[in-house]
Amino acid sequence: MPPSTRHLLRTLATVPLAACVATAALAGEPPKVVASILPLHALAAAVMEGVARPQLLVPPGGSPHTFQLKPSEAKTLQDADVVVWVGESLETFLVKPLRTLAKRATIVEVGELPGVEVLPTREGGVWAEHGHDHGHAHGHGHGKSEGKAAADRRIDRHLWLDPMNGKAIVLGLADVLARKDPQRAERYRANAAREAARIEALDGELRARLAPVADRPFVVFHDAYQYFERRYGLSAAGSITVSPERPPSAKRLAALRKTIRERGAVCVFAEPQFRAPIVASVVEGTGARTATLDPVGAPPIEPGPGAYRALLDKLGRDLAACLAGPTG
């Protein structure tokens, strides 16, 4: 083969590679996204599927109430382009690091996204019958005379447990990422629309599964399930603790035992994130069964695009399984 021909072939062979490099440079790297807890990580992962994987701070089985940031995770925050969290009354470990380490990142507080509805916190360990009938409040502002931190404490931050909030979060995150990364905007929005449709389908399944047991009272370990209860008309009677890192008082436990007997509570639920031998003490002599509910995501749920739906599906199944047992 003549030298000129060999040179021409080498030149032609490099054209596709050069074009690919130019295209990659034009598109740029996708944003580095960090999410605080598994449900938010799963929603971000669904929006970013096929583009990149977000980073998760609190590992499966951990709790945002007790988590402590490690040096390696601090570096993850420093490198982040987008940080997704619920708010300072839930992920207290993130309040200072977001101010000092994530200065260049876009901070997404999911309760502020369009379409996300929030509920006020409940007081006390025993709730009135039909206590799930609360009005919604939108998370798009705070009273002029009330500081952000004080307003944050008035809001129940377990908002991801309403699947309609999950749907609003994926659509909101898609908009955030589309603005941050316009080259992939169409992909983010298509992914979000697909995940929103899957969440709606799951919502219908959960409603059908829980309807037969919606009138059966139960007690939870801590007050994390208000959004789920309200969505499906469930009959929660109270919680053992207000905050899982603080043990309940003897007065609170006595009031719960009385409520369990008077209202015929069928189940008392523990949580996998906390060792709770006190659950057995609460049900002693009441006839109530014990089981476990997981509000955040513990093994066998694995982080990834489907983890949010897996979490809600398991929550519905675990509730229905215990509440559907024999009564009396």
N, C-alpha and C positions, 0 to 999 in steps of 0.2 A: 504493500500500500504506500503510495507516495506520501512524503512528509506533509504536504499541504492538506491532503485528505485527512490524515490523522489529526492534524491541528483543528480542522473544521469540525470533526466529530467530537473532539474534546470540548470545543466551544459550545456546541449544541447540547452536549450532555450536562453542562453546568447551568443551562438556562432555567430548567424547572426548579433546581435547588435555590438559585438566586431569587427566583420569583417567590418561592415559599418563604425565604428569609425576609424578603421585603414585605410580604403580607403579614408575617408574624410581628415585624417591627411596627407596622402600621396599626395593627390591632392592639399591641401592648399586652402586658401581663394583666390577668384578671385581678380584681381587688382581693386583698387578703382580709378575710372576714373571720371574726372571732365571736362566738356566742357563749353566753354564760352557762346555760343549763341545757340539758338534752332536748327538751321539747322545742326550744327556740333554735337550737342547732339543727334539729331535724327539719324544721320549716325552712331555714336558710339553705340547708343541703338540697332540699327539693327544688328550690328556686335556682340553685347553682348547678344542678345535675347536668353532667356533660361538659361543664366549664371548669370547675375547681371544687375542692372540698373545704368547707369552713373548719376552723379549729374550735374545739370544745374545751372549756375551762373546768367545770365541775364534772368529774367522771361519772359514768353510770354507777348507781348505788350510793353516790354522795348526796349531800344536802346543801343547798345554798345558804341555809341558816347557820351551818357550822363550818363551812369550807374556809381554808386559809390558802392564800396565794403563794406558790413556790417561785423561786428565782427564774426557773425556765418559763413559767407561765407569765411572769412579769415581762420577759423578753418578747413573748408572743404579743402582749399588749402593745409594746413599743413599736413593733413592726406592723401593727394592724392598720388597715385602711378604713374598716368599718367594724364597730363593736355593737353587738345586739344584746340588750339586757332588759329586765323587767323594770327595775327601779331600786332606789336605795333602801327601801324598807324590806326588800327581799334579799338582794345580793349585797349585804352590808360590806362584805370583803372587797367590793369593787369601787366603793365611793371614792376613796383617796387615790387608788391607782389610776382611775379614769382621769382624774385631774392632773396627776403628775407624770404618768407614763404614756397615756394615749392622747397626747395633745394634738397630734396631726390627724387623728381618726375622726370619722363621722360617727357620732354616738346615736344609736337608735334605741330609744325607750319605747317599747312596743305598745304601751298603753296610750301613747300619743299618735299612733298611726291612724289614718282615716278608717272609720268603720269599727274600730275596737271599742267595745263598751265595757265599762268597769262598774263594780259594785262597792258600796261602802263596807268597811269591816263590821263584823258582828261583835256585840259585847256579851260577855259572860259565857259560861260553859254549857248552859241549858237554854235551848231556843224554843220559842213558842211554836205550837202546831201551825203548819202552813208558813213557817218562817222563811220559806224560799221565795215568797212574794215580795221581793225588793224592787224598788225602781232602779233603773240603770242611770249611770252618770257617765258622761263622756270625758275622756282623759285629755282634753285639749285646752286646759287652762286652770288657774287657781285664783281664789279670791284675792282681792287687792290687799286686804289686811292680813292674809295668811301666807306664811312663807312656803316655799316649795317643799321643804322637808316635812313640815307639819301637815300639809295637804297630802303628801305621799303616804303618811302613816294612816290617814283616814280611808285609804283605798285598799281593798282586798287585792293583793298582787298575784294571786293564783289564777290569773285571767286566761291562761292558755287552756284551761279545762272546759271552757265553752268552745265547742268546735267552730262556731260562727266567728269567734275571735281568732281562732287558728286560720280560718279562711281569709279574714281581713289582714292578718299578719303576713301571709305569703304574698298577697297582692300588694301590700305596702312595701315589703322588702324588695319586690320586683321593681317597683318605681324607684326606690333608693339606689339599687344597683344599676338600673338603666341610666340614671343621671350620672352615676360614678363611672360607668363603663358603657358609653353609648354604642360602641361597636357590637356589643352583645345584647343590647336592649331587647331585641326581638326574642332571643332565646330565653332570657329571664322571664319575660312576660308570658311566653308560651308555656314554660315550665310551671309558672304560678297558676295559670288558668287550669292546667291539668291537675295539679295538686288540689286546688279549690274544688274541682268537680269530685275528686276522690273523697275529700272531707265531707262534702254534702251527701255522698252516697253512704258513708259510714254513719253520719248523723241519723239517717233514716233507719239504718240497721239497729243502732243503739236505742232509738225511740221504741221500736218494735220489741226489742229484747227486754227493756226496763219497764214498759207499761204494766205488765202483770204484777210487778212487785213495788210499784211506785208508792203505794199507801202503807208499806211496812216500815215502821220506825227503826232507826239504827243510830249508833254512836260512832264517831270517828276519833282517831288518835289526836289529830290537831285540825284546826279549822281551815282546811285547804281545799274543800270540795264544793264551796258555795255555788260556783259557776256551773259545775256539772249537775248539782242538785236542782238548780233553778231551771236549767235547760230541759231536764227530763221530769220535772215535777216530783222529785223524790222527797222522802219524809225524814230527813235527818233530825235527830232530837237533841244533839249536843256534841261537844268534843271534850276529850280528857284534858288536853292542855290548850292554852291560848297560843303559846309559842313552844315548839318542841324542845328548845334548850332549857326551859324552865319547868321544874316538876310541879304538878298540881297540888293545891292545898288540900288538907283533910276535909275542909268545908265543901270544896268543889266536888271531891269524890263522893261525899255523902249525898250531895244534891243530884249527882249523876245516877247513883244507885236507885235513889227514889224515883227519878224520871224513867229509868229502865223498867222498873216494876209498874209504875202507874200507866205508862204509855205502851207497855208490852213490846219494848224494843227487841227486835229479833236478833240483831248482830252488833257486836262491838269490834271495830277494826283497828288493828295495829298497822305499822308501816315498816317496810324493809330498811329504811334509812336509819332507824332508831331502835335500840334495844329497849323493849317496853314490857318488862315483867309486870308492870302495874296494870296492864290490860286484864290479866288473869284475876287480879284482885278486884277490879271493878265489876266483873261479871259473876263473882262468887255469890252463889245463892239466888241469882236472878233468873236463871234458866236461859239467858241469852247465849248465843254461840259466838265464837271468836274466829276471825279470818284476817286477811291482810289486804290493804289497798295501797297502791303505789301512785303517788301524784306527780312524780318527777321522771322516773325511768330508771329501773334497776335491772341487772341481768335477770332473765335472758334477753331483754331488749337491748339491741346493739345500736350504736349511733349510726345514722344514715338517713337517706331521704324518706324512708318509710317508718321511722321510729315514732313520729308523732301519732300516726294512725294506730300503730301497734300499741302505744301507751293507752290511748282512749279505748281501744277495743278490749284490752286486758282489764282496764278499770271497769268497764261495763260488764264483762263476763264475771269478774270476781264479785262484784256487787250482786248481780243476779243469782249467782250460785249460792251465796250465803242466804240472801233474803228469800229465796224460793223454797228453802227447807221447811219442814213441818213447824207449825206454830202451836202455842199452847202447851 
